[in-house]
């Protein structure tokens, strides 16, 4: 930055400044109710699953005269209701206090959030550390027009900022400002002239949410003004990918999980008939619950998935009840993986996952926000890929991508595992391999469950080479290109040692890697 | 015995790289820990066999002795196989005898560099340098450095990291 940041307004930590002062904002007044409601539903769900657990083992005990715990519960129904009422009051009281004390502000350099009732927390996230911005809208929040904004940073566990809840239009506007701000801060000194204007535009827009903001100096075309008012925020470009209900359902039908469940069901039925113990079929219930949860997560989480390029990055929207809008600047995507289960091959479907620093660090449940596209065809992969990594646009790189997707054995451009790897790796060795061009590294793996990984060299964090005794005997080695935490792992195993050396110390790769070239 | 630092062919000894070995005192430190774990067990086994006069009690004791000797051999060779090399753009760290490891970390990717010394390390004047990147599951450590060398390496890495800093 060339211009020094304006001095931050100093305020004692124990006071409650008036929210509208100096660009400080409050969360929406309905926050306690929405949060309280969601917390209550969560508690009820936990209780219900507990009750179901209690119920399960008592299936047979009833005959021996044991009381079913559910019956006991009914004896205390009054107490339970009272307990729930107290819980609700406590939750709402707590969330009210949280709301009362929470304030946020966006300035040139950073986003600030102050929270805490007894233990005050003041969190500032520098805009150049911003990795992605998610807008999450649980059903209740959607009904009342609110949204939660999640700012992801690469700082590791607990370093993100969650802003719940603000008006949806406000969230959309703030998100665009954050992303534009991050771009501006990262953009460097060449835009120093316009910076103060940008700051003014930014703070003005924050102060009056709903006022269309002018784009600022960075040639970031403004968040379309219409986006600030309506629910429809996707007017800037048509989505590259729209995954319809039929495809989501079809992909689940063709997933291996479905067929495993069928096989298990049939097996248990046969077993029940053979052993003349029909109740054996109940053994499937816990497993079915798990499968149901998996399907539910996929359906509810990835419903009407769209991928849209915007000026500030890639925008992903998905969700059935809870809708999520993810905004990921293209240069924050560290690695991409395409994977295809056996039964998807006939339809040419692929699942695209990504590593984004900041996602997936806090908890494993966040895996779903590391999906770049749940089910796409090769054409759609091309569109998404060229948008995420424009340097790969063109037929040459695309040939490598298709080689990584569908190639087996000798493929133009690919260095593959040598035939002597057959001993250690009888099935998959024909698929193992990599291709390196100045723009990116392509890795392919998996014979039945095919995967292909694409990593730009500049986003590789480190290189690791490994060799065990058998591999040394055969002259093989493993090479891994380390990426940030996430579902994508860029590893080539069972390469011939010379090829491994070429990958690990490849001409130019090391230097590019060290410089951290991006694009 | 061949010098294990040459093990692994050109892949683990890239042309033009000269490895800095770690201090042989690292083997001493590890052998002390090994002795702390094994000597009482073996002694107890021998004593028990002598006292009770049950001959087969020597069997597990002997087995323990063999394992201890094997581990001693692994430690001595493992320390000889550990090395690091500072290159223009990145740090190379290698280790392992049976399972060879080589890590290549560009200076600009290092998030932090630590120097650790345990009580035994302090007694033997050894230090361990740990480097972490933003990568999942990769921590690169160089154990068994003299404290001055560890401090020099840390400062060197820190300044090189600053100069080549690459964001995420």
Interface residues (C-beta under 8 A of the other chain):
Chain A: X128 X131 X154 X186 X332 X334 X357 X458 X461 X462 X463 X464 X465 X466 X467 X468 X469 X472 X477 X482 X483 X484 X485 X486 X497 X498 X500 X501 X504 X505 X510 X511 X513 X514 X515 X516
Chain B: X8 X9 X10 X11 X12 X14 X89 X90 X98 X99 X100 X101 X102 X103 X104 X105 X106 X107 X108 X109 X133 X134 X135 X136 X137 X138 X140 X164 X165 X166 X167 X168
